[in-house]
Amino acid sequence: MAFNRGKEQRGTSTARPKGFFDDHPRFLETSTTANHRGRLNLRHEALITANADALDGARVLDMASHDGRWTLAALRAGASHVTGIEARPELVKHAADTLDSYAVSHDAYRIITGDIFEVLADPDFEVDVVLCFGFLYHTLRYPELLSSLARMEPRHLLLDTKVWPGPERVIRLGVDDAGNEGQAAADAYTGGTKTLVGSPSQSALRMMLRVYGFQVEAEHDWRATIERYGEGAVKSYAQGERVSWRARFVGIGAVQTRQRTGAPLTASIPPAADGR
């Protein structure tokens, strides 16, 4: 079954087999956020399939776990356990109901209803891999977040986020509405319903990761994906407005040492030949 790319599709493309969200369609019904099945399937390949080696047997933290889509994806990829953190109770309920509908054992996951920063301030769980998909541009509290993750010493941090195009080390300031499900949830710094958020440039994000001991070791080659399957609903990746990275935690100070020695920091992960 090929992806339904809709009117945005341009250029040539290769027909694809069914993807994760074709096999788990309930996730297309459990969120008011606009969902494009083809986009979600391509993101699954870039974020989950490409990192299956890191997820296999891992204890995973799914930050801003939403309706549980990436929690289930990580479990299907071989994670031993997933802890999700989600601020909106209605999404936690959707996640629990959907995971039950797919016969996922309650022993395999736990979803904490609460503020990410409050939970990470005193976590009662251990983590090998952190999923940070679609969250960084819904906050400005980067030092607090990254220092909390560094204290947990995960093996890997998997990132998928909007970035501000351009070479400068900058963060583009924005405002989220806490009343909108697809934006930042209310926290101690929300003014009324408004929360200040930011989109770092790639160089700014790399700098922040380095400061807290995370080395970007690979990034998904979205251009290769788009050349093979068409741009469709993932044009933000093609235009450099969104990235998918895999970072290894090497310890604070270790990344700077590797840079001074000239060791390579980043590789590119192309899509598998069969798309899986």
Steps between C-alpha positions, in 0.01 A plus 500: 500500500652832394489807721216745441697814425209723400535821305841588642676220314744616234743318275556129459460253784527132575199306627544393859387200704273556796655696783463506879203735500316293240525210744404720799236739364345586838771761547349696214181534707631580848629852449362828375842576354495468121643162402627398160540123480778513244696755702463295817616184321808675363578644842465151649767375261731791578451501876427139594609261222832681448569480874379145562846396619493764775142417602541122515480397866515862618320676781348796318376841610236647267483873577169672427364157411170637363264214405765228539587460133876505549473303823342214307740544210798465736351188657435346159865576415617292797518742796475313830296775667379852420426777748295780349447847643197698382346810657149466355286238682271447201796397285623262770158336498504476120843337521393244760183412308685465171781290644238275659328465163830378352544249786810664647588362843465751783840381624663629183426868551410773745360842414543775758253786492694812588736779404818369336727727701342406831522129424861520383601697807468180708450201270426157644604309189815424300542575130715369218341693211310829504243584230462874451267522202323830434566652841804729489316773311231506770735629771779747574625313807791333323766504777249358749393228258843395375663507842220275632558255216877508552455403867311189382797400279304334217692326226315687226278801444284477187387844380245611245433871504438820313809714454552857389675498157831677471860465622477732803482370856158645572164406649190641332253609765135399472180479702291186555139490616461254789138450400608342172572126522779521242689769692670536839306391806456753780777511761629730772625748239181527294356851488125456481485242222820615325840333531828623355665236280791488257637336187881470519712498188692180432826654618335633818347160573833324446666744739239440770533124464879521525487703819300224668706210368302387195684432174297494179621179339250468213225686321231357275557570131160649418614605153560135410158410638334775298688411182378143535141556608416861417476810715134470596427612853865505612607811312603669827783244524597562137518874565723459806226614739492170689767240589518145635815434702650225710728617781713291732562604860875508548519713813539868562833619363555193280347650184725804515803272537402301191456820303852613589643169378317528169296180543190489276178584684224428252405233250201482269240225522335437161174307475534122461475374145166332568368797699507312832 
